[in-house]
Amino acid sequence: KDGWAPLCQFLETDNCPHSPFPNTNTSLVMKVQTMSSFLVPLALLLFVLFTSFAFGFKRLTGFRFLQWFENKWLKLLGRTK
C-alpha cells in the first residue's frame, strides 16, 4: 500500500507521477523532532524563570546574585571586601 499508485486510485486520477514516493519521516527525523519539541519550550521556560529570579533578587537585595554570593563567601572566609 505504499507509493503513488494507491493514492492515485483513491483520488481517482489518471495523472500519476512515475517518480519515487517521498519518504521523509525516518526514525532519525522523528527523534530530532521529538527532542526539539521538548527542549525548545524547556529552554524558554528556564530562561523566563532564571530571568525573573535575577530581577527579583536584584530588586529585593540591591545586589546581583554573584555580587551577593561573593560578599557572603568573603565573610565566610573572614575576608571582608
QUIUR-V154687 format. One line per field, one symbol per residue. ss: DSSP state (~ for helix, > for strand, _ for the rest). phi: phi as a letter, one per 30 degrees, with the letter a starting at -180 (. if undefined). psi: psi as a letter, one per 40 degrees, with the letter a starting at -180 (. if undefined). A space follows every 10 residues. Layout:
ss->???
phi->???
psi->???
//
This chain:
ss->___~~~~~~~ ~_________ ______~~~~ ~~~~~~~~~~ ~~~~~~~~~~ ~~~~~~~~~~ ~___~~~~~~ ~~~~~~~___ _
phi->.cjdeddddd dhccdcdcdd ddbccddddd dddddddcdd dddddddddd dddddddddd cicdeddddd dddddddicc d
psi->eiaddddddd efieghieii hhgegidddd ddddddeddd dddddddddd dddddddddd deiidddddd ddddddeehi .
//
